[in-house]
Amino acid sequence: MILTCPLSTAVSIAASTAASTAASTSLAALLLACALPLYAQDSRTVIEPVVPPGCAVLMAESASPESGRNDTGRIQKAMDACPAGKSVRLEGSKDLSAFISGPLVLRTGVTLFVDAEVTLYASTDPDAFDLNGARCGTIDAKGHGCREFITADDTVGSGIMGEGVIDGQGGHLIDGKKETWWELARRAQKEKGNQNAPRMIQVKRSKQFTLYGITLRNAPNFHVGLTLVDGFTAWGVKINTPGTARNTDGIDPGSSRNITVAHSFIRTGDDNIAIKAGNSGPTENVSILHNHFYSGHGMSIGSEVNSGVRHVLVEDLTMEDSVSGLRIKSDPGRGGLVSDVRYHDVCLRNVRKPIELNTSYEHRTEGSSIPVYKDIVFQNVHSATSGEIIMQGFDAARSLGVKMDDVVIAGKETIENTIVDGVIKKEVSHRCDQRFVPFPEPATKHY
């Protein structure tokens, strides 16, 4: 199916409250003339990062995470003593390549460098991550009972780099328990509670944080969370966690600005990227450039957008084998204005819902924070396989403001009750045939 709409014309799509409970593809559409929104992107000039010179080299003393060693103290001591602008390097030898640690705190200007073939493993001891009350590793109504594995709080110019691996051991048994972090998350879902599991990396109230070249895998919870960050770069990052691992988002910027994710590969068990804006403020100036996504729940915005998300560019992206593709999701309990979002040059394959704009996420329809999506542009978006197109405005007064140009969804799927300015055809696009690439194997270093 081809949806063709000149970029000078908007497809304004609304669904009444009653319609929102009907089939997700049931739509009503209006056509409104409007201009192309501004070209959205990170306001910084972002180039490939450079690894800072070293201030200390720590050699691995373990061959595997089962060694019983605890490297937390010596890693933290080295980072605390390292001057700004330098890096602490974790290196290995032929037989020893594992570091095992509890929570670590990055300091201003300090970079943690993980060398090739070295793996930094998160401890599986819930007590090491517990915030209070022995809640980490349990299920309760609150959640958030664990410290993060690596935290950068109130820092400037810090980062994590290297060709090595950081492994959260989410699929490993929690010490003293009979289930893994991921099994805990699934049980919480069934019991309608919240799992207390550590995030891998959390950056808070910081500026100019960089992830470069690193592989992040098997996080117990989110891989990378950003809150109140101004200036974040992820370049050449690989996130590699099974599609069945619940709540393992890849990169989640929240209430942050000037974000670039470039030349990276993300497969995970939840949102590949989720741009959020809760009560702490808006998220704006985001560039998602030249990336490849695999299993996951999509290139997402939401679900909390009550402070507003604006000026987002997604360009040169491939997505395959994911549940959702290009996705904006919210509901009246946490909705807000999402505006000036441009998807350009995107290829999808085996994606169940290639395009999904949803204003009643998880069928939540109550609340006064109404989601409003406007100036949303899809240009040169092609899906090589069929799938659902969901475009659900909240009501006639708050319809979707969408523009489409050269949008191709292969197969026989249709959008019902939709008026589109242009031509609708059932064709297959071959523009993406050479764009999909396998998930890269880890870099290899011979000692």
C-alpha positions as a printed Julia matrix, in Angstrom:
447×3 Matrix{Float64}:
   0.0     0.0    0.0
   1.34    3.43  -0.92
   0.17    6.52   0.91
   1.12    9.57  -1.1
   0.5    13.06   0.2
   2.38   16.18  -0.94
   4.48   17.65   1.84
   2.52   20.86   1.53
  -0.56   18.95   2.64
  -1.32   17.44   6.02
  -3.25   14.27   6.71
  -5.16   15.21   9.85
  -6.5    12.02  11.39
  -8.97   11.85  14.23
 -10.68    9.08  16.13
 -13.54    9.77  18.48
 -13.53    8.41  22.0
 -15.95    5.74  20.91
 -13.84    4.87  17.89
 -10.76    4.45  20.08
 -12.31    1.32  21.53
 -13.01   -0.1   18.1
 -10.53   -1.74  15.76
  -7.19    0.05  15.84
  -7.26    0.63  12.1
 -10.64    2.37  12.11
  -9.97    6.04  11.34
 -11.58    9.26  10.26
  -9.49   11.76   8.3
  -9.55   15.4    7.38
  -7.24   17.2    4.98
  -5.71   20.49   6.02
  -3.17   22.62   4.16
  -0.06   23.52   6.13
   3.64   24.1    5.68
   6.49   21.67   6.28
   7.79   22.02   9.85
  11.29   23.11  10.68
  14.13   20.64  10.14
  14.44   19.11  13.58
  17.74   17.95  15.06
  20.31   18.16  17.85
  21.45   21.77  18.01
  25.07   20.72  18.57
  27.59   19.85  15.88
  28.25   16.19  16.67
  31.3    14.35  15.32
  32.79   10.93  16.07
  34.07   10.93  19.65
  37.75   10.57  20.6
  38.91    8.37  23.49
  40.6    10.45  26.23
  44.13    9.53  27.36
  44.36    7.11  30.25
  44.99    7.97  33.89
  45.0     4.37  35.16
  45.02    0.83  33.77
  43.33   -1.97  35.71
  44.05   -5.55  34.66
  41.39   -8.24  34.85
  41.93  -10.79  37.61
  39.08  -13.15  36.7
  38.34  -15.49  33.85
  34.55  -15.5   34.32
  31.83  -13.83  36.43
  31.6   -16.99  38.54
  35.03  -16.39  40.06
  33.63  -14.82  43.22
  35.8   -11.72  42.88
  34.49   -8.23  43.52
  36.21   -5.46  41.58
  33.91   -2.63  42.73
  36.37   -1.05  45.13
  39.38   -0.84  42.85
  37.37    0.41  39.86
  35.65    3.1   41.92
  38.92    4.13  43.59
  40.6     4.57  40.21
  37.71    6.64  38.86
  37.62    8.81  41.97
  41.33    9.57  41.6
  41.26   10.19  37.84
  41.47   13.86  36.75
  38.87   15.3   34.37
  39.65   14.71  30.71
  41.21   11.28  31.33
  40.0     7.66  31.27
  40.22    4.61  33.52
  41.02    1.61  31.3
  39.87   -1.94  32.01
  42.18   -4.34  30.19
  42.63   -8.1   30.03
  45.05  -10.8   29.04
  44.69  -14.05  27.16
  43.26  -15.94  30.13
  41.76  -13.16  32.3
  39.17  -10.83  30.83
  36.32  -10.45  33.36
  35.6    -7.69  35.88
  32.72   -8.16  38.35
  31.27   -5.15  40.12
  28.44   -3.68  42.11
  27.22   -0.09  41.58
  29.74    2.38  40.15
  29.61    6.19  40.05
  31.25    8.19  37.27
  32.8    11.55  38.14
  32.87   14.76  36.1
  35.08   14.54  33.03
  36.07   10.9   33.67
  35.58    8.17  31.06
  35.37    4.45  31.8
  37.11    2.58  28.94
  36.43   -1.15  28.47
  39.01   -2.7   26.15
  38.22   -5.23  23.43
  37.48   -8.78  24.66
  37.03   -7.46  28.21
  33.62   -7.8   29.88
  32.49   -5.79  32.88
  29.79   -7.86  34.59
  27.19   -6.49  36.99
  26.96   -8.37  40.24
  23.91  -10.6   40.7
  23.74   -9.8   44.42
  20.54   -7.77  44.99
  21.85   -6.46  48.31
  24.67   -4.68  46.47
  22.09   -2.61  44.57
  19.47   -2.18  47.28
  18.31    1.37  47.97
  16.44    0.68  51.2
  14.42   -1.97  52.92
  15.85   -5.01  51.11
  13.49   -4.39  48.19
  15.92   -4.99  45.31
  15.17   -8.35  43.76
  11.55   -8.34  44.93
   8.14   -7.36  43.55
   6.03   -4.62  45.14
   3.69   -1.79  44.24
   6.38    0.89  44.0
   9.31   -0.47  41.99
  12.54    1.53  41.69
  14.04   -0.19  44.72
  17.49   -0.75  43.19
  20.46    1.46  42.47
  21.71    1.57  38.89
  24.82   -0.36  37.86
  26.6     2.75  36.53
  25.48    6.25  37.45
  26.59    9.68  36.25
  24.95   12.36  38.39
  25.68   16.09  38.0
  28.62   15.43  35.68
  30.08   17.3   32.73
  31.98   15.53  29.94
  31.91   11.99  31.33
  31.48    8.84  29.28
  31.81    5.11  28.69
  33.88    3.94  25.72
  35.76    0.99  24.26
  35.23   -2.09  22.13
  34.48   -4.29  25.13
  31.23   -5.36  26.78
  29.17   -4.35  29.78
  26.94   -7.28  30.78
  24.08   -6.79  33.25
  23.53  -10.56  33.71
  19.77  -10.15  33.43
  19.39  -13.82  32.47
  21.47  -15.06  35.42
  19.93  -16.29  38.66
  19.67  -13.59  41.31
  21.82  -14.49  44.3
  19.75  -16.28  46.93
  16.74  -16.69  44.63
  15.4   -19.21  42.14
  14.72  -16.82  39.27
  16.6   -14.4   37.03
  16.06  -10.66  36.8
  14.06  -11.23  33.61
  11.92  -13.94  35.21
  11.25  -11.54  38.08
  10.0    -8.98  35.53
   7.67  -11.51  33.91
   6.29  -12.58  37.27
   5.68   -8.94  38.16
   3.66   -8.57  34.97
   1.47  -11.55  35.87
   1.03  -10.37  39.45
   0.34   -6.77  38.35
   3.22   -5.46  40.43
   6.57   -3.8   39.76
   9.88   -5.6   39.74
  12.79   -4.06  41.62
  15.68   -4.56  39.21
  18.74   -2.36  38.5
  19.04   -0.3   35.35
  22.38   -0.62  33.61
  23.33    3.05  33.04
  21.54    6.14  34.36
  22.67    9.68  33.52
  21.08   12.44  35.61
  21.37   16.24  35.57
  24.49   16.01  33.43
  25.99   17.62  30.34
  27.9    16.22  27.36
  27.83   12.52  28.21
  29.23   10.1   25.62
  28.82    6.4   24.85
  31.24    5.29  22.15
  31.84    1.85  20.64
  30.7    -0.04  23.72
  28.49   -3.15  23.69
  25.74   -3.23  26.31
  23.98   -6.54  26.83
  21.62   -8.41  29.14
  20.47   -5.48  31.25
  18.15   -6.5   34.13
  16.04   -3.41  33.32
  16.59   -0.4   31.01
  20.01   -0.22  29.39
  20.44    3.57  29.27
  18.22    6.16  30.95
  18.67    9.93  30.68
  17.02   12.49  32.97
  17.6    16.24  32.72
  20.6    15.78  30.43
  21.85   18.49  28.07
  24.11   16.93  25.46
  24.24   13.15  25.01
  25.99   11.23  22.24
  25.78    7.47  21.56
  28.03    6.6   18.6
  28.76    3.09  17.35
  27.01    1.54  20.35
  25.67   -2.03  20.27
  22.81   -3.03  22.57
  22.19   -6.75  22.52
  19.53   -8.32  24.74
  16.92  -11.01  23.89
  13.56   -9.92  22.55
  11.85  -11.85  25.37
  13.52   -9.82  28.16
  10.79   -7.54  29.57
  11.4    -3.83  30.28
  14.87   -3.78  28.77
  14.58   -0.53  26.78
  17.65    0.43  24.77
  18.1     4.2   25.2
  15.46    6.38  26.9
  16.0    10.15  26.9
  13.64   11.84  29.36
  13.24   15.59  29.98
  16.51   16.1   28.12
  17.81   18.05  25.16
  20.47   17.86  22.46
  20.55   14.1   22.02
  22.27   12.2   19.19
  22.22    8.43  18.66
  24.27    7.56  15.56
  25.75    4.53  13.77
  24.42    2.17  16.44
  22.8    -1.29  16.52
  19.99   -2.01  18.97
  18.08   -5.21  19.65
  16.27   -5.65  22.92
  13.09   -6.77  24.67
  11.27   -3.44  24.8
  11.53   -0.04  23.1
  14.69    0.22  21.05
  14.59    3.93  21.83
  11.84    5.68  23.83
  11.85    9.48  23.95
   9.97   10.61  27.06
   9.01   13.84  28.81
   7.5    13.4   32.26
   6.97   15.99  34.96
  10.6    17.2   34.95
  10.36   19.06  31.63
  10.29   18.66  27.85
  12.59   16.66  25.61
  13.79   18.47  22.5
  16.45   18.58  19.79
  16.92   14.86  19.18
  18.73   13.26  16.22
  18.52    9.5   15.57
  20.86    9.01  12.59
  22.24    6.07  10.55
  21.14    3.29  12.91
  19.96   -0.33  12.67
  17.26   -1.71  14.99
  16.3    -5.36  15.38
  13.95   -7.05  17.89
  12.22   -4.62  20.2
   9.13   -2.46  20.51
  10.09    0.34  18.18
  11.54    3.76  17.6
   9.17    5.22  20.16
   8.07    8.51  21.61
   6.2     8.16  24.91
   4.35    6.99  26.75
   4.82    9.88  29.22
   4.91   13.09  27.14
   3.07   15.46  29.49
   5.89   18.04  29.39
   6.13   17.88  25.59
   8.43   16.35  22.98
   9.58   18.48  20.05
  12.19   18.8   17.31
  12.97   15.14  16.63
  14.7    13.82  13.5
  14.87   10.09  12.69
  16.91    9.6    9.52
  18.51    6.64   7.73
  17.1     3.88   9.93
  16.5     0.19   9.27
  14.19   -1.85  11.48
  13.48   -5.56  11.28
  11.83   -8.26  13.38
  10.3    -5.79  15.83
   6.79   -5.48  17.26
   6.39   -1.82  16.37
   8.23    0.48  14.02
   7.8     4.25  14.07
   5.7     4.75  17.16
   4.21    7.58  19.2
   2.24    6.36  22.22
   0.51    8.11  25.09
  -2.84    8.44  26.83
  -4.93   11.03  28.7
  -3.16   10.27  31.97
   0.27   11.36  30.73
  -0.28   12.99  27.36
   0.95   16.3   26.02
   2.09   17.98  22.81
   4.37   16.0   20.49
   5.39   18.25  17.6
   7.93   18.72  14.81
   8.89   15.06  14.37
  10.39   13.98  11.04
  10.96   10.39   9.91
  13.08   10.36   6.77
  14.56    7.49   4.78
  13.38    4.54   6.9
  13.3     0.87   5.83
  11.28   -1.77   7.71
  10.97   -5.54   7.39
   8.98   -8.06   9.44
   7.62   -5.3   11.64
   4.14   -6.07  12.97
   3.07   -2.39  13.17
   5.27   -0.32  10.84
   3.58    2.96  11.82
   1.69    3.4   15.09
   0.34    6.69  16.44
  -1.75    5.89  19.5
  -3.47    8.32  21.89
  -5.0     5.66  24.17
  -1.97    3.52  24.9
  -2.87    0.27  26.65
  -6.53    1.33  26.22
  -6.27    4.02  28.91
  -8.83    6.71  28.11
  -9.25    8.6   31.39
  -7.42   11.74  32.46
  -7.01   15.38  31.51
  -3.51   15.3   29.96
  -4.66   14.76  26.38
  -2.07   13.62  23.81
  -1.8    15.96  20.8
   0.45   15.01  17.86
   1.1    17.68  15.21
   3.64   18.37  12.47
   4.54   14.68  12.17
   6.22   13.98   8.81
   6.82   10.57   7.21
   9.03   10.87   4.12
  10.58    7.98   2.17
   9.34    5.34   4.62
   9.17    1.84   3.08
   8.14   -1.46   4.61
   9.13   -4.55   2.61
   6.47   -6.62   4.42
   2.86   -6.01   5.34
   1.64   -4.86   8.73
  -0.86   -2.76  10.66
  -0.96    1.01  10.3
  -2.45    2.56  13.45
  -3.26    6.27  13.41
  -5.55    7.21  16.24
  -6.27   10.83  17.08
  -7.98   11.51  20.4
 -11.11   13.17  19.02
 -12.23   15.45  16.2
 -11.0    18.55  18.03
  -7.57   16.99  18.65
  -6.83   15.16  15.44
  -3.43   13.97  14.27
  -1.42   16.4   12.16
   0.44   14.06   9.81
   2.14   14.56   6.45
   3.16   11.67   4.23
   5.36   11.52   1.15
   6.48    8.27  -0.49
   5.22    5.95   2.26
   5.08    2.33   1.06
   3.67   -0.59   3.05
   3.85   -3.84   1.06
   1.02   -6.35   0.94
  -2.74   -6.11   1.25
  -3.2    -4.34   4.59
  -5.45   -1.29   4.38
  -6.47    1.62   6.52
 -10.24    1.7    6.81
 -12.37    4.84   6.47
  -9.4     7.03   5.62
  -9.23    9.9    3.18
  -5.72   10.39   1.81
  -4.75   13.0   -0.72
  -2.87   10.98  -3.32
  -2.81    7.46  -4.68
  -3.18    4.24  -2.7
  -1.65    1.2   -4.37
  -0.71   -2.31  -3.32
   2.88   -2.55  -4.39
   6.18   -3.72  -3.0
   9.08   -1.32  -2.64
  12.56   -2.59  -3.6
  14.35    0.5   -2.39
  15.35   -1.2    0.87
  16.67   -4.51  -0.51
  20.34   -3.76   0.2
  19.86   -1.75   3.37
  19.36   -4.48   5.98
  22.52   -5.8    7.66
  23.1    -8.55  10.26
  23.69   -7.57  13.86
  27.5    -7.16  14.12
  29.64   -9.68  15.92
  31.78   -8.37  18.8
  35.17   -6.98  17.94
  38.02   -9.43  18.46
  41.39   -8.59  19.96
  44.29  -11.04  20.09
  46.67  -10.65  23.0
